Amino acid sequence: MSIILKPIITEKVTKEGELSNRYGFVVDKKANKVEIKKAVEQMFSVNVVAINTMNVRPDRSVKYTKSGIISAKTNAIKKAIVQLKEGETIDFFNNN
């Protein structure tokens, strides 16, 4: 089971990475902060200073079509915002 599922690459998280050395990841829903810290340090060879986690609820939508009402929802995810030690970075765009 992989703890880190994928990085979050949005304008807001990219700006946080440039300004305050913080990076976002989508993580396993059952992972805690200690497991996330170990996984990030092992995967990217960096030192983690702080971690903030959040559970994101599923978005629900209703669509009215010719065949009737269709309800849908997205999956619930857990996000982790990881702050690295000063001077260290993670580069998602270069394959090292």
C-alpha positions as a printed NumPy array, in Angstrom:
array([[  0.   ,   0.   ,   0.   ],
       [  1.398,   3.366,  -1.032],
       [  0.885,   6.251,   1.386],
       [  1.524,   9.08 ,  -1.095],
       [ -0.851,   8.732,  -4.034],
       [  0.008,  11.828,  -6.112],
       [  1.223,  15.406,  -5.771],
       [ -1.23 ,  18.294,  -5.894],
       [ -0.246,  20.658,  -8.693],
       [ -2.466,  23.734,  -8.628],
       [ -1.698,  27.438,  -8.736],
       [ -2.244,  27.847,  -5.01 ],
       [ -0.008,  24.938,  -3.947],
       [  2.695,  25.854,  -6.476],
       [  2.763,  29.403,  -5.07 ],
       [  3.031,  28.01 ,  -1.52 ],
       [  5.978,  25.888,  -2.665],
       [  7.784,  28.908,  -4.074],
       [  7.091,  31.292,  -1.189],
       [  7.04 ,  29.205,   1.992],
       [  8.54 ,  25.834,   0.967],
       [  5.259,  23.901,   1.34 ],
       [  4.085,  21.119,  -0.982],
       [  0.762,  19.296,  -1.291],
       [  0.039,  15.598,  -1.729],
       [ -3.017,  13.395,  -1.981],
       [ -2.431,  10.65 ,   0.578],
       [ -4.093,   7.437,   1.72 ],
       [ -7.157,   8.13 ,   3.888],
       [ -5.898,   5.946,   6.734],
       [ -2.369,   7.433,   6.867],
       [ -1.369,   9.553,   9.851],
       [  1.144,  12.402,  10.035],
       [  4.035,  10.212,  11.189],
       [  3.571,   7.782,   8.277],
       [  3.247,  10.659,   5.794],
       [  6.451,  12.276,   7.112],
       [  8.421,   9.018,   6.771],
       [  7.087,   8.422,   3.248],
       [  7.939,  11.941,   2.006],
       [ 11.424,  11.867,   3.55 ],
       [ 12.141,   8.445,   2.037],
       [ 10.713,   9.213,  -1.408],
       [ 12.264,  12.664,  -1.973],
       [ 15.303,  12.628,   0.411],
       [ 14.278,  15.814,   2.239],
       [ 13.677,  16.829,   5.869],
       [ 10.055,  17.513,   6.825],
       [  9.427,  20.224,   9.427],
       [  5.608,  20.268,   9.677],
       [  2.557,  18.548,   8.202],
       [ -1.049,  19.716,   7.948],
       [ -3.685,  17.181,   6.894],
       [ -7.281,  17.617,   5.803],
       [-10.082,  15.29 ,   4.805],
       [-11.938,  16.564,   1.737],
       [-15.563,  15.528,   1.517],
       [-17.041,  14.247,  -1.752],
       [-18.749,  16.751,  -4.035],
       [-22.298,  15.814,  -4.98 ],
       [-24.086,  16.903,  -8.111],
       [-27.501,  16.39 ,  -9.675],
       [-28.026,  16.397, -13.43 ],
       [-31.412,  16.653, -15.078],
       [-31.43 ,  14.674, -18.349],
       [-33.958,  13.308, -20.799],
       [-33.84 ,   9.945, -19.072],
       [-34.418,  11.431, -15.619],
       [-32.477,  12.73 , -12.672],
       [-28.916,  11.444, -12.317],
       [-27.06 ,  12.004,  -9.065],
       [-23.285,  11.68 ,  -8.882],
       [-20.476,  12.247,  -6.417],
       [-16.686,  12.44 ,  -6.44 ],
       [-14.484,  10.378,  -4.144],
       [-13.47 ,  11.652,  -0.716],
       [ -9.716,  12.258,  -0.435],
       [ -7.17 ,  13.203,   2.201],
       [ -4.677,  15.988,   1.497],
       [ -1.377,  16.614,   3.238],
       [  0.476,  19.939,   3.106],
       [  4.134,  19.27 ,   3.929],
       [  6.592,  22.003,   4.963],
       [ 10.25 ,  21.267,   4.272],
       [ 13.408,  22.435,   6.003],
       [ 14.721,  25.809,   4.799],
       [ 16.742,  25.485,   1.596],
       [ 15.288,  22.128,   0.458],
       [ 12.893,  21.734,  -2.465],
       [ 10.95 ,  19.061,  -4.32 ],
       [ 10.91 ,  19.261,  -8.114],
       [  7.928,  17.392,  -9.573],
       [  8.703,  18.302, -13.174],
       [ 12.227,  16.873, -13.618],
       [ 12.801,  13.128, -13.791],
       [ 15.915,  12.584, -11.702]])
